[in-house]
């Protein structure tokens, strides 16, 4: 318990430091941090009712990014094993479900990836600040509202939850003013209504819910076949998050295969195909994976182009790779300087006090979750030892 308290204390100290750094006036400084932190637990419970967007990416942030495996070497991922196993299940289902689909996967050219540039980031409809295409980037998590199909940042969701707690606001959607669902059945009904309108995000979030099963907040039984069908439909409707998710599933399936299994190049081809489509749509982490793949193949210059796109979108790991490329002579001084300026600029654009508090809430939530898992494992070991 002491360890988890220390971890939460460090999170709050980091939040305090970021708020002070970003404040220009006294009234913007962290004067109200203690009261905001007091509401984190309650607002996180409120978020569990209506916010289930891109849960897999949020969990993936707990571990190190997995790498594209080369033919000579396999790599492992340090993400939660449950998440990896689930994505491998999706990957195996994809082998059957996507047979013959996306036959044009080799037709995506470098012109499509580099010359057009990623689309602009979508603004949160409440605070009007840009949100990343990859939920969780720069500490900015996003939340899908199945009532109106709008995407909000967690900062605004936390703020709305605080207002509801203080009874300054009714318990309704901050956008369409429809009352928040009080049951999983009502929430599912809203998802299906959005799916009838071909809402790609509704397909994606519900697909992730079927993938998670009872671990999610919709109370659905785990159904990998159904999850795969929904993720494919979401990708076909243009969801960049679905393309990224499918790409990672194919990648994890390849990583899982041992030496006795046939190494199918189509798994990597399919992973790269969906990663490219995600990168074209602006997904910052997809650019990182494409850069890794090109670096493994020895195409350092092309790899740096992918990293620079991801860094300019706000992904810290891509910026580190660009820095390494600059020191190795693969990136010019002007390119590095412009990438660094663009990276800092987009981070500043996406930053706000509400979002810093929301990021701390997420960190505390996952810290408590890790503590609960470790506590359950310890109790299980004690019971085993007692039985022996």
Secondary structure, 3 states (H helix, E strand, C coil): CHHHHHHHHHHHHHHHHHHHHCCCCHHHCHHHHHHHHHCHHHHHHHHHHHCCCCHHHHHHCCCCCCCCCCCCCCCCCCCCHHHHHHHHHHHHHHHHHCCCCCCCCCCCCHHHHHHCCCCCCCECCCCCCECCCCCCHHHCCEEEECCCCEEEEHHHHHHHHHHHHCCCCCCECCCCCCECCCCHHHHHHHHHHHHHCCCHHHHHHHHHHHHHHHHCCCCCCCCHHHHHHHHHHHHHCCCHHHHHHHHHHHHHHHHHCCCCCCCCHHHHHHHHHHHHHHHHCCCHHHHHHHHHHHHHCCCHHHHHHHHHHHHHCCCHHHHHHHHHHHHHCCCCHHHHHHHHHHHHHHHHHHCCHHHHHHHHHHHHHHHHHHHHHHHHHHHHHHHHHHHC
